[in-house]
Amino acid sequence: MPNETILQVTGLRKSYGKTPAVDDISFAFETGEFVGLLGPNGAGKTTTIKMLTGLTRPTAGSIAYFGRDFASHQRFAKSATGCVPQINNLDRDLTAYQNMYHHALLYDIRDASTDEKITEALHFAGLTNYIHRKVKTFSGGTMRRLVIARALLHQPRILFLDEPTVGLDPQIRRDIWD
């Protein structure tokens, strides 16, 4: 059975004014592939991820998830993808649970299993003892683990990781990659 194309990018461009950030990239990923975007600072890696996750619009080009155009099927595409952004975007005045719960609502996880899914994701990230603590009391590494747990909560088929293990100690880094 052939692998399914899960992401098809064609002629993707992003410019800020006259300054190109991403210039005409095309690629396709199939199920089961692990792919890394490598390049120096300022090469457009984060901008590419932002376009692929709908955080910024491309200047030109197309993105398709599972054969569906992202521009016309955004809800589908966003439910199929998760993202660990480069910069922590947690609400520091909320608890770990509250951050996870708000994320669950964004992805229409509103059933009897919501609490169980949140608890499982927090357990996976080693955050069981942090469930009811405010994020502003967390270390940088603990916040990073919460961002990872949050990205996995809705069980995306595609996961984008933008420097996911920055700030994590070596043991936790190994656990996350395993």
N, C-alpha and C positions, 0 to 999 in steps of 0.2 A: 504494500500500500504506500503510495507516494506521500511525502510530507506536505502538509498544508502551508500555503503562504499566509503568514499571520500579519505581516506588515510589508507594504509596498510603498516606497517613496520614490517619486519621479521629479527631477528638476527643481528640487527644493531650494529656495533662496530666501534670505532675510537681509534687508538693508535698513539701516537707521540713517535717514537722510540719504546722502550720497555714499555713505560708508557701508560696504558689504560686510556682514557678519558671517553669513553662510552663503556660499556661492555655487549653486547648481550641483547639489548632491543627489545621487540616486542609489538605491539599494533595496534589497528584499531579504526578509528573514523568514525562515520556516520553523515549524514546530520543533521543539527540542534543541534549538540552537542557542548558544550563549555567545553574545557579540559584545565587543568592547570598542568604544570610540576613543581613540588615542590621538593626542596632539598637544602642542605647547599651550600655555596660557593664552587666551584670546583667540584660539583657533575656531571657536564656534560650537564646542561640544555642548555646553549648557544651553545655548540658544537653540540648538537642534532639539534637545530634549524638551525644552519649553514649547517648541512648535509641535512636537509629536504628542504632547500631552494637552494641548489646547490652551496653554498659558499665554502664548503669543501667536499671532497670525503670521503665516509666511507671506512674504512679498509676492512670491510666485511658486508654482509647483503644486504637486498633489500628494496626499497621504491617504492610504487605504488600509483598513484593518479587516482581515478576513474577507477581502474582496469588496468591502463597503467603503465608499468615499467618506472620509472624516468630516468634511465640511457639511455634508447632508445627513450624516448619521452620528452626530457628536455624542449623544446619550449612550448609544451602543459602544462607541469607541472608548469613552471614558469609563464605562463599566468594565471593559475588557482590560484596562490598563491600571497599573499602580505606579506611583513615583515616590522615590526617596530623593527630595531635592537637595541641592548642594548646601543651601542655607536653611537652618532650622526655622520652621514657620508654625511652631506650636503656640497656643495661647497660654502664656506663662501664668496667668491668673486662674486658670482652671486646673483641676486635678488630671492625672493620667486618664482615669476613667472618663471624665467629662470630655477631654480631647478626643478620645476614641468614640464616645457616644455621638458627638457632633459629626464626626467623620462618617459614622454608620448612617446617620440621617441623610447626609449628602448622597449616599449610595443606596438609599431606600432600603436599608436593613432595619426593618421595623417590625419584627415578629418576636415570638417567644424565645427564639434562639439568640437574640441580640446580646444579652448579658453573657451567655456562654461563649459566643464568638469573641467578644471583647476580652473575656478572661483567658481564653486560649491564646489569643495573640499576645497579650501581656505576659503570659507564662512563657511562651516561646522566646520572647525577648528578655527573659529573666527579670521581669518587673512586677512579679506578684506582690512583693512587699511595698510597692509604690502606688498601688491602685488609687488610694484615696489621698495621696499627697499632692500638693500643688507643684506644678512643673517648675515654678521659679525657685524651688528648693533643690532641684536636681543638679547634678554635675553635668558638664557638657556631654560626656559619654552616655550618661543615663538618658538625657534628652534625645540623643542620636538613636538610641535603642527604641525609644518611644516612637520616633518618626518612622523607623523601620516597621515596627509592629502595626502602626496606623496604615502604612502602605499595603500591608498584607491582609488587612481586616476583611476587605470585600472579595478576597481570593481572586485577584486578577489573573488573567491568562498570560499577560505580558507585564513584566516589571522593569521599570527604568530606574537605574541607580546612578545618581550623580555624586560621586565620591562618598559612598555610603558608610565607609568605616573610618572616616576621619574622626579623630578624637576618641576612638575606642581602644581599650587596652588589648594586648596581643591575644589573650585567651578568649575574650568576647569576640574579637575579630574572627578567630578560628571557628568559634561556635556559629556565628552568623553565616560564614561561607559554607560550613558543613550543612 
